[in-house]
Amino acid sequence: MSEAPKPEPRSPDAATVAVQDGGEDASLLQPELLISDLLRYGVAASLALVTLGTVVTFFRHPDYLVSSEALQRLTSPHPVPHTLGDVVTGALAARGQAFVMAGLLVMMAVPVMRVALSLLIFRQQKDRLYMGITATVLAMLILSFLLGAVH
């Protein structure tokens, strides 16, 4: 039985070396890392808030686990906080549904924050075309939230 040839160790490519040496390519990698971290930590925070809210809700109201009528009260649209003030007040009072709603609000805010971060990155890079496009997208997102809040 013959031995398979051993692979030769690869030399690091130029991009890896530039990043390790703090070269110019390292600055190009930084914006992607910022955006990646924003998305990663934003989703993790949202998940943590929703999980915390669910645990708090069932801890404070164990009857939700055994009573279908009690669970029906939980899923009705009335006790859910509808405004940001209600969410903050409910979270300060340790209400589980307020934590769940805060988690959902964080999840909705993460893409908007990503667009805002992109705008700052394009400003730093002095890329006026993408600044304009990103500013328009951000304005449309904010406008849609404001118009969507009207009943």
C-alpha positions as CSV (number, residue, x, y, z in Angstrom):
1,M,0.0,0.0,0.0
2,S,1.5,3.3,-1.0
3,E,1.2,6.4,1.1
4,A,-0.7,9.3,-0.2
5,P,1.5,12.3,-0.9
6,K,1.5,14.8,1.9
7,P,0.2,18.2,1.0
8,E,2.7,21.0,1.1
9,P,2.0,23.7,3.6
10,R,0.4,26.7,1.9
11,S,1.9,30.1,2.2
12,P,-0.5,32.7,3.3
13,D,-2.0,34.7,0.4
14,A,-1.5,38.4,0.0
15,A,-4.9,39.3,1.5
16,T,-4.2,37.4,4.7
17,V,-0.8,38.9,5.0
18,A,-2.1,42.4,4.4
19,V,-4.8,42.0,7.1
20,Q,-2.3,40.6,9.5
21,D,0.3,43.3,8.8
22,G,-2.3,46.1,9.2
23,G,-2.0,46.9,5.5
24,E,-4.5,48.8,3.4
25,D,-6.8,45.8,3.0
26,A,-7.3,45.6,6.7
27,S,-9.2,48.9,6.6
28,L,-11.4,47.5,3.8
29,L,-12.3,44.5,6.1
30,Q,-13.3,46.7,9.0
31,P,-16.7,47.9,7.7
32,E,-17.8,44.3,7.0
33,L,-16.8,43.3,10.5
34,L,-18.8,46.2,12.0
35,I,-21.9,45.3,10.0
36,S,-21.5,41.6,10.8
37,D,-21.1,42.3,14.5
38,L,-24.1,44.6,14.5
39,L,-26.3,41.9,12.9
40,R,-25.0,39.1,15.1
41,Y,-25.3,41.0,18.4
42,G,-28.6,42.5,17.4
43,V,-30.2,39.2,16.7
44,A,-28.7,37.7,19.8
45,A,-30.1,40.6,21.9
46,S,-33.5,40.1,20.3
47,L,-33.5,36.4,21.0
48,A,-32.4,36.9,24.6
49,L,-35.2,39.4,25.2
50,V,-37.8,37.2,23.7
51,T,-36.6,34.2,25.6
52,L,-36.4,36.2,28.8
53,G,-39.9,37.5,28.3
54,T,-41.3,34.0,27.6
55,V,-39.6,32.6,30.8
56,V,-40.8,35.5,32.9
57,T,-44.4,35.2,31.6
58,F,-44.6,31.5,32.3
59,F,-42.8,31.8,35.7
60,R,-45.2,34.5,36.9
61,H,-48.3,32.8,35.4
62,P,-47.8,29.0,35.7
63,D,-51.5,28.5,35.0
64,Y,-50.8,29.3,31.3
65,L,-49.2,25.8,31.1
66,V,-52.2,23.9,32.3
67,S,-55.3,26.0,31.5
68,S,-56.5,26.7,28.0
69,E,-58.6,29.6,29.2
70,A,-55.6,31.2,30.8
71,L,-53.6,30.7,27.7
72,Q,-56.4,32.3,25.7
73,R,-56.0,35.4,27.8
74,L,-52.3,35.4,27.1
75,T,-52.7,35.2,23.4
76,S,-55.5,37.8,23.1
77,P,-54.4,41.1,21.6
78,H,-55.4,43.3,24.6
79,P,-52.7,42.8,27.2
80,V,-49.8,43.2,24.7
81,P,-48.0,46.6,25.0
82,H,-48.7,48.7,21.9
83,T,-46.5,51.7,22.4
84,L,-42.8,52.2,23.2
85,G,-43.8,53.8,26.6
86,D,-45.9,50.7,27.4
87,V,-42.9,48.5,26.6
88,V,-40.6,50.4,28.8
89,T,-43.1,50.6,31.6
90,G,-43.8,46.9,31.3
91,A,-40.1,46.0,31.2
92,L,-39.5,48.0,34.4
93,A,-42.4,46.2,36.0
94,A,-40.8,42.8,34.9
95,R,-43.8,41.9,32.7
96,G,-42.8,39.1,30.3
97,Q,-44.9,40.3,27.4
98,A,-43.1,43.7,27.5
99,F,-39.7,41.9,27.2
100,V,-41.0,39.8,24.3
101,M,-42.2,43.0,22.6
102,A,-38.9,44.7,23.3
103,G,-37.2,41.8,21.6
104,L,-39.4,42.1,18.6
105,L,-38.7,45.9,18.4
106,V,-34.9,45.2,18.6
107,M,-35.3,42.7,15.8
108,M,-37.1,45.3,13.7
109,A,-34.5,48.0,14.5
110,V,-31.5,45.9,13.6
111,P,-31.9,46.3,9.8
112,V,-32.5,50.0,10.2
113,M,-29.4,50.3,12.3
114,R,-27.5,48.4,9.6
115,V,-28.5,50.9,7.0
116,A,-27.5,53.8,9.3
117,L,-24.2,52.2,10.0
118,S,-23.7,51.7,6.2
119,L,-24.4,55.4,5.8
120,L,-21.7,56.3,8.3
121,I,-19.2,53.9,6.6
122,F,-19.9,55.4,3.2
123,R,-19.4,58.9,4.7
124,Q,-16.1,57.8,6.2
125,Q,-15.1,56.5,2.8
126,K,-16.3,59.7,1.1
127,D,-18.4,57.7,-1.3
128,R,-21.1,60.3,-2.2
129,L,-23.1,58.1,-4.5
130,Y,-23.7,55.3,-2.0
131,M,-24.2,57.9,0.7
132,G,-27.0,59.4,-1.3
133,I,-28.6,56.0,-2.0
134,T,-28.2,54.8,1.6
135,A,-29.6,58.1,3.0
136,T,-32.6,57.7,0.7
137,V,-33.2,54.1,1.9
138,L,-32.8,55.2,5.5
139,A,-35.3,58.1,5.1
140,M,-37.8,55.7,3.4
141,L,-37.5,53.3,6.3
142,I,-37.9,56.0,8.9
143,L,-40.9,57.5,7.0
144,S,-42.5,54.0,6.7
145,F,-42.2,53.5,10.5
146,L,-43.7,57.0,11.1
147,L,-46.6,56.5,8.7
148,G,-47.2,53.0,9.8
149,A,-47.7,54.3,13.4
150,V,-50.7,56.3,12.3
151,H,-54.0,54.6,13.1
